[in-house]
């Protein structure tokens, strides 16, 4: 495989995760893209804000290519977890626009540098802060796909919409009645397994 082929593969998987994540916002209200769905506050627009920040850091600053974007939520003294949610003053258009600019900046870094280029991650401990571009891109891909998975679940909990991407939902056929039957079957299997194993799970069902 040539370096060009390797970059093409990396970019394909990175872009597919980016597109999937943004797709999960489509058609939702301001409230629904922001509201927390878990005890730790996981929300759709916050995930986008986070991955934009990750790209600008790992595929920009790390290789001496600062974007010039203002990111007050990661500056010294910023509130903890501020990159994981959007304030009422931060619009959907601002966050999504930032993410798209982060794509362009990251892609320019990938195009400009060999994959074995070594950079330094500013927020890693000195002495163990070096990373190759190849490693950094893989890290960003893994992080983005992880958060796209979070977005899958949040979107389903919001309005029932599911799917891997706009052109391919990657789901077996079935109407709402089929899915309710399927879910009930899974619930029975879980209860049967708990009963048959004597309640050795984390919480015995009664």
N, C-alpha and C positions, 0 to 999 in steps of 0.2 A: 504494500500500500504506500502510495506517495504521500508526502506531507499535505499536498492539496486535497487528496482523497480523505485523509484523516480530518482535516479541517472541515470539509464538507459534511462528513458524518456528524461531527460534534455540533456544527451549526444546525443541522437538520433536527437533532433531538432537543437542542436548546430552544429553537424557534417553535417547535411543536408544543413545548411546555408553556412558552410565553403566550401563544395564541389560545391554548386551552384555558389558561388562567383568566385572560381578559374576557373570553367568551362567557364565562360564568357570571359576569356582571350584566350581560345584555338583558334588557327587558325588565330589570328590577328597579324599584323606587330608591330614592336617596336613603330612606330608612333601612330598607332591606340589605343594601350593600354595606351598611355600616354597623348594623346591630350585632351585638355579641351573641354567639350561639353556644359557647362553652363556658365553664366556670373561669377559665383563664382569658376569656374575651375574644376568642378567635372570630374574625369577621372578614368578609370578602375584600373590601377596599384596603383594609390594613395589610392583607397578604400582598396585594399589589404594591403598596408603599414599601413593604419590607423587601420584596425581591428586586425592586428598582434600586434600592439602597445597596443591596448585596452586589448587584452587577456593577454599579459605579465604583464600589470598593475593590472587589476582587479583580475586575477586568478594566480598571482605570487606575486608581491611586497606587495599587500594588505594583504596577509596571511603569510608574513615573508618568502617567498620563491622566492627570486630574481633569475632571469634566468641567469644573467651574460652576456646577450646580450647587445652589444653597441647600444644605441638608441640616437644618437646625436641630432636628431630632436626634442626631448622632454627635453633635458637638459636645465639648466638655461642659458638664453641668446640666446636660439635658435630662429630662425626666426618664426614668427607667421604662423600657418597653414602648417608648414614644414612636418607634418606627413601625409598630404593629397595629396602629389605628389612625384614623383620620379625624381631625377636629372638625367642628361644624364650619370653620372658616376655610378648610381645605376642600376644594370642590373635586368632584369626580374627574372633571376635565383636567384639573391640575395634576392629580395623581397619575392618571392614565397617560397624560402628556409627558410627565417625567419618566414614566416607564418606557415609553417609546423612544425618548431621547437616550435613555440608558441603553436600550438595544443598539441604537446606532453607534453609540460611543464604544460599547463592548465589542461590537462586530468590527469596528475600525481597528481596535487593538488586536483582535484575532487575525485580521487580514494583514496587519503591518508587521507582526512579529513572528519569528519561528516558534514552534510549539515548545522547544527546549529552552526558550528565553527564561532566565531566572529573575524573579521580582521579589520584593519584600512586603509582606502584609503588615501594614502600620499598626494594627491592633493585636498582633501576635507578640509573644515575649521575644525580646532581643536574643539572638543566638539560635532561635528555632523559628525564625520568621521567613525563611526563604522558601519559595515555591516556584515550580515551573508554570509556564502558561498552560501547558496541557493539563496539569493537575488543577489549576484554578478554574479552567473551563469545565472540567468534569465535576468539580465541586459545585459550581453554579448550576449545572444541569441537574445534579442530584437534588439540590436545595429547591429549585424551581418545580421539578416534578413532584417532590414531596408536598409542596404547598398547593400545587394544582390538585393533588389528591384531597387535601383538606377542603379546597374549594368545591370539589365534587360533592362531598358530603354536606357541606353547608348549603349549597344550592338545592340539593334534594330535600333537605329539611325545611328550606324556605318555601318552595312552591312545587316540589315533586319533580322538577326537571332533572334529567340525568343525561349522560352521554360523555364520550371521550373527547370529541371535537365536533365542530359544526357539520362536517360532512360525513361523520361516522359515529353513531351513538354507541356502537360496540356492545349492544344489549340484545339478549334473546327476545324474540317476539312475545307479546303478551299484553292483554288489556289489564285494567285495574283489578278486575276480579281474579285474573290469573296470578297477578303479583300478590294479592292478599292471601290467596290460597298458598302460594309459595312461602310467604312469610310465616303463615300459621304452621306450615309443615316444619320450618326451621325452628320455630318456638317449641313445638312438640319434641323434636329431636334433642334440643338442648335440655329440656326438662327430663326426658327419658334417660339421657346420659348422666345427668346429675343424680337421678334416682338410682340407676343401676350401679353407680360407683360409690354409693353410700354417702353422698354429700361431701366428698373430699375436695370439692371446688372451693372458691373463695367465699361463696355465700350460698347456703343450701336453700333451694326453693321448696316452698310448702304449699 
